[in-house]
Amino acid sequence: MQQLVFATNNRHKLEEVADKVKNRIKLLSLDDIGCNDNIAETGLTFHENASIKSRYIYEKYAINCFGDDSGLEVDALNGEPGIYSARYAGKYNDHQANINKVLDGLKGITNRKARFRTVISLMWYGNEHFFEGTVEGTIRNEQSGTKGFGYDPIFEPDGYNITFAEMSLDEKNRISHRANAVEKLVAFLGNV
């Protein structure tokens, strides 16, 4: 079984990806390889931020790895929070403050179209490959559900009448942006 490092410390992301690749790839975390470095996301796009993470690990540890960058893009907010999704309200990973800022920004606005986007950068034996996944939906007026993380309680994917936070991990993993990108990654690895 192939080993691959996922360049993240986000346990929610690790759980989602591990569930998606089980029995196909041995997924290693940064902890598994003894990396406690804080890899700064200084890029201006999802592609740049994903690349920063995967290249950092590959260059330092010489091991095949991938990094991702994901975020929520709200049409009426000109694509915000975008690459700043995790720190939209200022403090990193203050999910409630981030949700509140999005909801405040949409007060009185009827166009609530949004999407989650994930870009994966895979460093595979020195070559970089990108995989992208999106899921379209709308932003609810209020929060609903307790599962998931981030903006999940206010994001209702198209074709559903529940939020990501009301779905089981299995349900979410069938349609999520990260799942779509990971499927492309797994398909690539199956052909190398």
C-alpha positions as CSV (number, residue, x, y, z in Angstrom):
1,M,0.0,0.0,0.0
2,Q,1.3,3.4,-0.9
3,Q,2.2,5.9,1.8
4,L,1.3,9.5,1.5
5,V,1.7,12.4,3.9
6,F,-1.2,14.8,4.2
7,A,0.4,18.2,5.1
8,T,-2.2,19.3,7.7
9,N,-2.7,19.4,11.4
10,N,-6.5,19.8,11.0
11,R,-7.9,16.6,12.5
12,H,-11.3,17.2,10.8
13,K,-9.6,17.3,7.4
14,L,-7.6,14.2,8.3
15,E,-10.7,12.3,9.3
16,E,-12.6,13.2,6.1
17,V,-9.7,12.2,3.8
18,A,-8.8,9.1,5.8
19,D,-12.4,7.9,5.5
20,K,-12.3,8.5,1.7
21,V,-9.0,6.7,1.0
22,K,-9.2,3.8,3.5
23,N,-7.8,0.6,2.3
24,R,-6.2,2.3,-0.8
25,I,-3.5,4.6,0.6
26,K,-1.8,4.6,4.0
27,L,-2.3,8.2,5.0
28,L,0.3,9.8,7.3
29,S,-0.2,13.0,9.2
30,L,2.4,15.6,10.0
31,D,2.6,14.1,13.5
32,D,3.4,10.7,12.0
33,I,6.5,12.1,10.4
34,G,7.5,14.2,13.4
35,C,6.7,17.6,11.8
36,N,5.6,20.3,14.2
37,D,6.5,23.2,11.9
38,N,4.0,25.9,11.3
39,I,3.7,26.2,7.5
40,A,2.6,29.7,6.8
41,E,-0.1,30.1,4.1
42,T,1.2,33.2,2.4
43,G,-0.2,32.6,-1.1
44,L,-2.9,34.6,-2.8
45,T,-4.8,31.7,-4.2
46,F,-5.9,28.2,-3.1
47,H,-3.4,26.8,-5.6
48,E,-0.5,28.8,-4.1
49,N,-1.4,27.9,-0.5
50,A,-1.8,24.2,-1.3
51,S,1.6,24.2,-3.1
52,I,3.4,25.9,-0.3
53,K,2.4,23.1,2.1
54,S,3.2,20.2,-0.2
55,R,6.5,21.6,-1.4
56,Y,7.6,22.4,2.1
57,I,7.1,18.8,3.3
58,Y,8.6,17.3,0.1
59,E,11.7,19.5,0.2
60,K,12.3,19.0,4.0
61,Y,11.4,15.2,4.3
62,A,11.8,13.9,0.7
63,I,8.5,12.0,1.0
64,N,5.5,12.0,-1.3
65,C,2.9,14.3,0.1
66,F,-0.1,16.5,-0.6
67,G,-1.4,19.7,0.9
68,D,-4.7,21.3,0.4
69,D,-6.3,24.7,0.7
70,S,-10.1,25.0,1.0
71,G,-12.5,27.7,1.5
72,L,-16.0,29.1,1.2
73,E,-16.8,31.5,-1.7
74,V,-20.0,33.5,-1.4
75,D,-21.1,35.2,-4.6
76,A,-22.8,38.2,-2.9
77,L,-19.6,38.8,-0.9
78,N,-17.4,39.0,-4.0
79,G,-16.1,35.5,-3.4
80,E,-15.2,36.1,0.2
81,P,-14.1,34.7,2.6
82,G,-12.1,32.6,0.0
83,I,-8.5,31.9,1.0
84,Y,-9.2,33.7,4.3
85,S,-12.0,31.3,5.3
86,A,-10.2,30.1,8.4
87,R,-9.4,33.6,9.7
88,Y,-12.2,35.7,8.1
89,A,-13.2,37.3,11.3
90,G,-9.6,37.9,12.4
91,K,-8.7,35.1,14.8
92,Y,-7.6,31.8,13.1
93,N,-10.2,29.0,13.3
94,D,-12.8,31.0,15.3
95,H,-15.6,29.2,13.5
96,Q,-18.4,31.0,15.2
97,A,-17.0,34.4,14.6
98,N,-16.4,33.5,10.9
99,I,-20.0,32.3,10.6
100,N,-21.3,35.4,12.2
101,K,-19.3,37.6,9.8
102,V,-20.7,35.8,6.8
103,L,-24.3,36.0,8.1
104,D,-23.9,39.7,8.9
105,G,-22.5,40.4,5.5
106,L,-25.6,38.7,3.9
107,K,-28.2,40.5,5.9
108,G,-31.0,41.7,3.6
109,I,-29.4,40.0,0.6
110,T,-31.4,37.4,-1.4
111,N,-28.6,36.0,-3.5
112,R,-27.1,33.5,-1.1
113,K,-25.3,31.3,-3.7
114,A,-22.0,29.9,-2.5
115,R,-19.6,27.1,-3.0
116,F,-16.9,25.3,-1.1
117,R,-13.6,24.9,-3.1
118,T,-10.7,22.6,-2.4
119,V,-7.4,22.6,-4.3
120,I,-4.9,19.7,-3.6
121,S,-1.2,20.0,-4.5
122,L,0.4,16.6,-4.7
123,M,4.2,16.3,-4.7
124,W,4.9,12.9,-6.3
125,Y,8.5,12.0,-6.8
126,G,9.4,15.6,-7.4
127,N,6.6,16.5,-9.7
128,E,3.6,18.6,-8.7
129,H,0.0,17.8,-9.7
130,F,-3.1,19.7,-8.8
131,F,-6.7,18.4,-8.2
132,E,-9.7,20.6,-7.6
133,G,-13.1,20.0,-6.2
134,T,-16.2,22.2,-5.6
135,V,-19.7,21.8,-4.3
136,E,-22.3,24.4,-5.0
137,G,-25.0,25.5,-2.5
138,T,-26.5,28.3,-0.6
139,I,-25.9,30.0,2.7
140,R,-28.8,29.6,5.2
141,N,-30.1,32.5,7.2
142,E,-29.3,30.7,10.4
143,Q,-27.2,27.8,11.7
144,S,-28.4,24.2,11.7
145,G,-26.7,21.0,12.8
146,T,-23.7,20.2,15.0
147,K,-21.5,17.9,12.9
148,G,-18.6,18.9,10.7
149,F,-16.7,22.1,11.2
150,G,-16.2,25.6,9.9
151,Y,-19.1,26.9,7.8
152,D,-20.8,23.6,7.7
153,P,-23.8,24.7,9.9
154,I,-24.8,27.5,7.3
155,F,-24.0,25.7,4.0
156,E,-26.8,23.8,2.3
157,P,-25.5,21.9,-0.8
158,D,-27.6,22.1,-3.9
159,G,-30.2,19.3,-4.1
160,Y,-30.4,18.9,-0.3
161,N,-32.6,20.5,2.4
162,I,-30.0,20.0,5.2
163,T,-26.7,21.6,5.9
164,F,-23.3,19.9,5.9
165,A,-23.5,20.0,9.7
166,E,-26.7,17.9,9.6
167,M,-25.1,15.2,7.5
168,S,-23.1,12.1,8.6
169,L,-19.5,12.0,7.6
170,D,-20.4,9.4,5.1
171,E,-23.1,11.5,3.5
172,K,-20.8,14.6,3.4
173,N,-18.0,12.5,1.9
174,R,-20.1,11.5,-1.0
175,I,-20.6,15.1,-2.2
176,S,-18.1,17.5,-0.6
177,H,-15.5,19.7,-2.3
178,R,-12.7,17.9,-0.5
179,A,-14.2,14.5,-1.4
180,N,-14.3,15.5,-5.1
181,A,-10.7,16.6,-5.1
182,V,-9.6,13.5,-3.1
183,E,-11.3,11.2,-5.6
184,K,-9.3,12.8,-8.4
185,L,-6.1,12.4,-6.3
186,V,-6.9,8.7,-5.7
187,A,-7.7,8.1,-9.4
188,F,-4.3,9.6,-10.3
189,L,-2.5,7.4,-7.7
190,G,-4.3,4.4,-9.1
191,N,-2.7,5.0,-12.5
192,V,0.9,5.6,-11.4
